[in-house]
Amino acid sequence: MIRLSGHIDVPPHRRAAVAAALPDHIRRTRAEPGCLSFRVIPDPKVKGRWQVRETFRDRKAFIAHQLRTRNSRWARITAGIPRHYSIDVIGRSGANRPGRPGKTS
């Protein structure tokens, strides 16, 4: 499994557009083959921060998600907004292999 976790800090002037686009992004992602969970929720302590948690069945499903979102409406609306994510590979033995933090969609 691949698990992504982290947050995105949305500047005040872009929050309304991001919030409006988010339901469609969530719906499309949850419908993808191999998406086990996808959750994006407002951080109760930091205004404009959205906590992100994603789990995909395997690397192939995760990469397919990245490719789909690359040219999506979500990508256009959130372009240039830094993401603060880490990606972990959950092996068959259950052992975590931490990935690198990075920018994803």
N, C-alpha and C positions, 0 to 999 in steps of 0.2 A: 504494500500500500504506500501511497504517497500522501503525506499530510503537510499542508501549508498553514502557517499561522502567523499572525501579526496584525498590522493596522495600516490604515491610510489616513493621513491628515489632510482634510479638504479645506482650502482657504475660504473665508467667509463669502467672497463674491461668486464662488462656484458651488456652494452647498445646495442651493435649490435645484440646479440642473442635475447634480449627482444624485440627490435624493429621488428626483423624478425618474431617472434612468435605472435606478437600482432594482426595482421589482422585476422588470423585464430581464435584466442581467441574471438575477437569481433564478427566475423561471427557466430561462434557456439553459443555464448551467446545470440545474438539477435534472433537466431532461436528457442530458448527455449520457451516452453509454459509459459506464464505469464511474460515474459520480456517486459516491456513497453518502456524502453530506456536503452541504454548502451553506454557510451562515455568515451573514454580514449584519452587524448590529451596532447602533450608536454606543459609544463609550459613555457610561454615565458620569464619568469624572472629567473628561476632556472634551470640550465643545468642538465639534467639527471632526472628531476622530471616530472612525468606524473600525471596529474589531472584525477581523476576517479569520474564518476557520474553514478549510476545505479538506476533504479526504477523497482520494480517487483510488480505484481498485488497483491500478498499477501505473507504471511509467507511461505506457502507451496511452492510457486514458487521460493522464495529466497533460501529456504533450498535445494530444488532440484538443483539449480544452484551451491550451495556450495558443494553438494555431487558429482555432475558431474565434477567439476573442481579439486576436491581433488586428483585424480589420473591422471590428464590430462598432456599433454605435457607442457601447460602453467605453471602448478604447479611445474613440474620438472625444467623448465628453470628459474623460479623466486624463487625457494626454497631458504630460508634464507634471502631474501630481505625484510626488514621491511616495513610493510604497516602502514599508518596513516589514519584510516578511522573512521567515525562515522556512526551509523545506526539509522535511525529514522522510527518510525511506524506512518503512517498517518492514523488516525482513520476515521470512517464514518462521524463523525461530522466535519471533517476537522482539528481537533486539532492535533497538533504534540505531540508525546510522544518520547522525545529523548532517544535513546538507548545508549549503552556503546560504546566508541571507542574500536576498536580491530582489530585483524588481520583476514582478510578474503581473498578470492581470488577475 
